Amino acid sequence: MITLATSQDVFYLVLSLCIVLVTVFLCVALFHLSRALKEVSLVTRDVRERIEKVTNFFTIMRDKIISFGLKGLMAMISSFRGREKNDSKKKK
């Protein structure tokens, strides 16, 4: 059994209890911090994947728009060339 002969014994007992309580508090705080960091990691990975999907979508759309625009431009150029040839034949 604990004998408290002097006030110094009481001080050491209270000090040891405080150290134990602070240690338990720090362990719980570290546990919650590690869980929060894990959640942040998961959210970051999810956001990174979504941004990659959006980037891929816009890249594909850009390529399709450019391809469609070039096809239309080539069709317009060929129709203008056809008109110029027809106009030059009519003038002769």
PEGILIN-V51611 format. One line per field, one symbol per residue. ss: DSSP state (H for helix, E for strand, L for the rest). phi: phi as a letter, one per 30 degrees, with the letter a starting at -180 (. if undefined). burial: 1 if it has 24 or more other C-alpha atoms within 12 Angstrom, else 0. Layout:
# PEGILIN-V51611
ss->???
phi->???
burial->???
This chain:
# PEGILIN-V51611
ss->LLLLLLHHHHHHHHHHHHHHHHHHHHHHHHHHHHHHHHHHHHHHHHHHHHHHHHHHHHHHHHHHHHHHHHHHHHHHHHHHHHHHHHHHHHHL
phi->.dccdbddddeddddddddddddddddddddddddddddddddddddddddddddddddddddddddddddddddddddddddddddddddd
burial->00000000000000000000000000000000000000000000000000000000000000000000000000000000000000000000
